[in-house]
Amino acid sequence: MGAVGRDVINRKIRPSGLGGHEGAFAPDGRTYYLSQSFRGVGGFMYIVDLSDPSHPRELPRWQFLGDGRPHGLNVNPQGFEPGVPEGTRLYAGQQGVSDGTGTLAGPDGLVIEDVSDYQFRRPNPQIRIVSKLFWPDQGGAESMIPVKIKGHPYIISTDESGGAGGAGGWAAACARGASAFGYPQLIDIADVTHPKIFAKLRLEVNDPANCAALLAETPPDVPGTAPGTNLPAISGTTNYSQEACVPDNPDDAKMLACGFQNAQLRVFDVSDPTHPKEIAYWKSGAVRTKVLPSSGSWAAGVDRTVDKIAHWVRWVVVGKGNGHDKAKQNDNGNANNQGNGNGVGGGPGNSADIQIWTVSDGHGFQVLRFPKSFTAQHKDLFENTVTTEGSI
């Protein structure tokens, strides 16, 4: 969390006994939306005016008396919804559990909200619900990520606990026919008033058909010996749920790099959204009994047989072409020299490195690189990959 978020917590939230969870900036950087650790009915979202960054000012906070309360959130960039000004739509991941029980009882999924009153600094600002889309087979919805694929607007959903986060844990999720672990979905929002699930990006561990067999072959944990999961104790400590996906180019997404916690980093080809598929993965080694007190899943005497990549990764393009070479290097340019100049069709030493930067719970910061033989073989996927904003 940045300095602004910390400042809001220190001045406004800590005295009430609550704490900030996640947040997002409007694209123009003038407004920051901060969700809370308490995300049940009656919870608040805090909105900060950053028109003068040296003097952040809290705008009227918004209390959710029904649906719309964000666990994680994102705000619409310019041109994402045709005719809708940037910064006026908020895509909220409302955290629920698939059986509708618990402190955060209620539906799990996407709520699209009109926050134009805040963007335009209108008096007595109101947040209005545009649409809702809930699903019964997962749990722990978090960030909702706007991307365009072939010019079409989609939201990438995230769910960090799946059905195993509900009452009865993993076994009860299997019995309900739910996915034990959360997975991303492509949600079509061309009609923003009627969003619909377009595709499910499941690993084998996310498929409800494999739920019971996977549970049976997973050794039980000794209670209290393996911290670091966000599942109830009855579900154990292995969580294959996804937490976040990052597009290779949010304006022309062809790939998604997704953190799947204990399933770690997975890359999906979504260039044909009707047939998404996994094309690459990375799993760092098990940390076992190493003394790693800075790790969120470390405890004395614990034997950790998995590592965890939980959240936002970054795409980084190194050594790409520029200037008049763009069209030539991409092999898809035209007389106007369009293209980003990755040059992925070239041989070693003559094309960009496409990297993914990530952090895992036990191994810290890691830089991963796609082999140039792979990028050359799939140059149509990599030709418009861009460095994730804010990476370097």
Residue pairs with C-beta under 8 A, 6 or more apart in sequence:
1 9
1 20
1 23
4 32
4 48
4 50
4 53
4 56
5 20
5 23
5 32
5 34
7 56
8 20
8 32
8 34
8 46
8 48
8 56
8 58
9 19
9 20
11 58
12 46
12 58
13 19
13 20
13 36
13 46
18 36
18 37
18 38
18 44
19 36
19 37
20 34
20 35
20 36
20 37
20 46
21 34
21 35
21 36
21 37
21 39
21 71
21 72
22 34
22 35
22 70
22 71
22 72
22 73
22 142
22 143
23 32
23 33
23 34
23 35
23 73
24 32
24 33
24 73
24 74
24 75
25 31
25 32
25 33
25 50
25 75
26 32
26 33
26 75
26 86
26 87
26 119
27 75
27 76
27 77
27 78
27 86
27 87
28 86
28 87
29 50
30 49
30 50
30 51
30 87
31 47
31 48
31 49
31 50
31 59
31 75
31 87
31 118
31 119
32 47
32 48
32 50
32 56
33 45
33 46
33 47
33 48
33 70
33 73
33 75
33 90
33 115
34 45
34 46
34 47
34 48
35 45
35 69
35 70
35 71
35 72
35 73
36 43
36 44
36 45
36 46
39 69
39 70
39 71
39 94
39 95
39 104
40 69
40 103
40 104
40 105
40 106
41 64
41 65
41 66
41 69
41 106
42 63
42 64
42 65
43 63
43 64
43 69
44 61
44 62
44 63
44 64
45 61
45 62
45 64
45 69
45 70
45 127
46 58
46 61
47 58
47 59
47 60
47 61
47 62
47 118
47 125
48 56
48 57
48 58
48 59
49 56
49 57
49 58
49 59
49 121
50 56
51 57
59 118
59 121
59 125
60 124
60 125
62 125
62 127
67 94
67 106
67 107
67 111
67 129
67 132
68 92
68 94
68 111
68 113
68 127
68 129
69 92
69 94
69 95
70 90
70 92
70 93
70 94
70 111
71 92
71 93
71 94
71 95
71 140
71 141
71 142
72 92
72 93
72 141
72 142
72 143
72 144
72 158
73 90
73 91
73 92
73 93
73 143
73 144
74 90
74 91
74 143
74 144
74 145
74 146
75 86
75 87
75 89
75 90
75 91
75 115
76 84
76 86
76 87
76 88
76 89
76 90
76 91
76 146
77 86
77 146
77 250
78 86
79 86
80 86
80 89
80 146
80 148
80 153
81 89
81 153
81 189
81 192
84 192
85 116
85 119
87 115
87 119
88 114
88 115
88 116
88 119
88 120
89 112
89 113
89 114
89 115
89 130
89 192
90 112
90 113
90 114
90 115
90 127
91 110
91 111
91 112
91 113
91 144
91 145
91 146
91 155
92 110
92 111
92 112
92 113
92 144
93 109
93 110
93 141
93 142
93 143
93 144
93 157
93 158
94 106
94 107
94 108
94 109
94 110
94 111
94 134
94 141
95 104
95 108
95 139
95 140
95 141
95 142
96 104
96 105
96 106
96 107
96 108
96 109
96 134
96 139
96 141
97 104
97 105
97 108
97 139
97 140
97 161
97 163
97 165
97 166
97 167
98 108
98 136
98 137
98 138
98 139
98 162
98 163
98 165
98 166
98 173
98 176
98 178
99 163
99 166
99 167
99 168
99 172
99 176
100 106
100 107
101 166
101 167
102 166
102 167
107 132
107 134
107 136
108 134
108 135
108 136
108 138
108 139
108 140
108 141
108 159
109 132
109 133
109 134
109 135
109 141
109 157
110 132
110 133
110 134
110 141
110 144
110 155
110 157
110 187
110 195
111 129
111 131
111 132
111 133
112 129
112 130
112 131
112 132
112 189
112 192
112 195
113 127
113 128
113 129
113 130
114 127
114 128
114 129
114 130
115 127
116 122
117 124
117 125
117 126
117 127
118 125
118 127
130 192
130 193
131 192
131 193
131 194
131 195
133 187
133 195
133 196
133 197
135 185
135 197
136 178
137 163
137 177
137 178
137 179
137 208
138 159
138 161
138 162
138 163
138 178
138 179
138 182
138 183
139 159
139 161
139 162
139 163
139 164
139 165
139 166
139 182
140 159
140 160
140 161
140 162
140 165
140 182
140 230
140 241
141 157
141 158
141 159
142 158
142 159
142 160
142 243
142 244
143 158
143 244
144 155
144 156
144 157
144 158
144 187
145 155
145 156
145 158
145 244
145 245
145 246
145 247
146 153
146 154
146 155
146 156
146 250
147 153
147 154
147 155
147 156
147 247
147 250
147 253
147 256
148 154
148 250
148 251
148 252
148 253
149 186
149 252
149 253
149 254
149 270
149 271
149 273
150 252
150 271
150 273
152 188
152 190
152 273
153 188
153 189
153 190
154 186
154 187
154 188
154 189
154 198
154 253
154 273
155 186
155 187
155 189
155 195
156 184
156 185
156 186
156 187
156 245
156 247
156 256
157 184
157 185
157 187
158 182
158 184
158 242
158 243
158 244
158 245
159 182
159 183
159 184
159 241
159 242
160 182
160 230
160 239
160 241
160 242
160 243
160 261
160 310
161 181
161 182
161 230
161 231
161 239
161 241
162 173
162 178
162 179
162 180
162 181
162 182
162 183
162 206
162 239
162 241
163 170
163 172
163 173
163 174
163 176
163 178
163 179
163 180
163 181
163 211
164 170
164 173
164 180
164 181
164 231
164 232
164 235
164 239
164 241
165 230
165 231
165 232
165 235
166 172
166 173
166 178
168 175
168 234
169 231
169 232
169 234
169 235
169 236
170 180
170 211
170 215
170 231
170 234
170 235
170 236
171 215
171 234
173 179
173 180
173 211
174 180
174 208
174 211
174 212
174 215
177 208
178 208
178 211
179 202
179 206
179 207
179 208
179 211
180 205
180 206
180 208
180 211
180 214
180 215
180 235
180 240
181 205
181 206
181 239
181 240
181 241
181 242
182 206
182 241
182 242
182 243
183 200
183 201
183 202
183 203
183 206
183 241
183 242
184 201
184 242
184 245
184 256
184 258
184 268
185 197
185 198
185 199
185 200
185 201
186 197
186 198
186 199
186 201
186 270
186 273
186 276
187 195
187 196
187 197
187 198
188 195
188 196
188 197
188 198
189 195
198 273
199 270
199 273
199 274
199 276
201 256
201 258
201 268
201 270
201 276
201 278
203 240
203 260
203 263
203 266
203 278
204 210
205 214
205 240
205 263
206 240
206 242
218 236
218 238
220 236
221 236
221 237
221 238
223 233
225 299
225 301
225 302
226 237
226 297
226 299
226 302
226 304
227 237
227 296
227 297
227 298
227 299
227 302
228 237
228 295
228 296
228 297
228 298
228 308
228 361
229 235
229 236
229 237
229 238
229 239
229 297
230 239
231 237
231 239
237 297
238 262
238 306
239 261
239 262
239 308
240 260
240 261
240 262
240 263
241 260
241 261
242 258
242 259
242 260
242 261
242 263
242 266
243 259
243 260
243 261
243 310
243 311
244 258
244 259
244 310
244 311
244 312
244 313
245 256
245 257
245 258
245 259
245 268
246 256
246 257
246 258
246 312
246 313
246 314
246 315
246 388
247 253
247 255
247 256
248 254
248 255
248 256
248 257
248 315
248 381
248 382
248 384
248 385
248 386
249 384
249 385
249 386
252 384
253 270
254 269
254 270
254 271
254 380
254 381
254 382
254 384
254 385
255 267
255 268
255 269
255 270
255 271
255 279
255 381
255 385
256 267
256 268
256 270
257 265
257 266
257 267
257 313
257 315
257 356
258 265
258 266
258 267
258 268
259 265
259 309
259 310
259 311
259 312
259 313
259 358
260 266
260 309
261 308
261 309
261 310
262 306
262 307
262 308
263 283
264 281
264 282
264 283
264 284
264 307
264 308
264 309
264 360
265 281
265 282
265 283
265 309
265 313
265 356
265 358
265 368
266 278
266 280
266 281
267 278
267 279
267 280
267 281
267 356
268 276
268 277
268 278
268 279
269 276
269 277
269 278
269 279
269 381
270 276
271 380
271 381
279 378
279 381
280 370
280 374
282 309
282 356
282 358
282 366
282 368
283 307
284 307
284 309
284 360
284 362
284 363
284 366
285 307
285 363
286 304
286 305
286 306
286 307
286 362
287 295
287 298
287 304
287 307
287 362
287 363
288 303
288 304
288 305
289 301
289 302
289 303
289 304
290 362
291 298
292 298
292 362
295 361
295 362
296 308
296 361
297 304
297 308
297 361
297 362
298 304
298 362
304 362
307 360
307 361
307 362
307 363
308 360
308 361
308 362
309 358
309 359
309 360
309 361
310 361
311 359
313 356
313 357
313 358
314 356
314 357
314 358
314 387
314 388
314 390
314 391
315 354
315 355
315 356
315 385
315 386
315 387
315 388
315 391
316 354
316 355
316 356
316 357
316 367
316 387
316 388
316 391
316 392
317 340
317 342
317 352
317 353
317 354
317 355
317 385
317 386
317 387
318 352
318 353
318 354
318 355
319 351
319 352
319 353
320 329
320 340
320 341
320 342
320 343
320 352
321 328
321 329
321 341
321 342
321 343
321 352
322 341
323 341
324 337
325 341
325 343
326 333
326 337
326 338
326 339
326 340
326 341
327 333
327 334
327 336
327 337
327 338
327 339
329 339
329 341
329 342
329 343
329 345
329 346
329 351
330 339
330 340
330 341
330 342
330 343
330 344
330 345
330 383
331 345
331 379
331 383
332 339
332 383
333 339
339 383
339 384
340 383
340 384
340 385
340 386
341 352
342 351
342 352
342 354
342 382
342 383
342 384
342 385
343 350
343 351
343 352
344 351
344 352
344 354
344 372
344 375
344 376
344 379
344 382
344 383
345 351
345 376
345 379
345 383
346 376
347 372
347 376
348 372
351 372
351 375
351 376
352 375
353 369
353 370
353 372
354 369
354 370
354 375
354 382
354 385
355 367
355 368
355 369
355 370
356 367
356 368
356 369
356 370
357 365
357 366
357 367
357 368
357 391
358 365
358 366
358 368
359 365
359 366
360 366
370 382
375 381
375 382
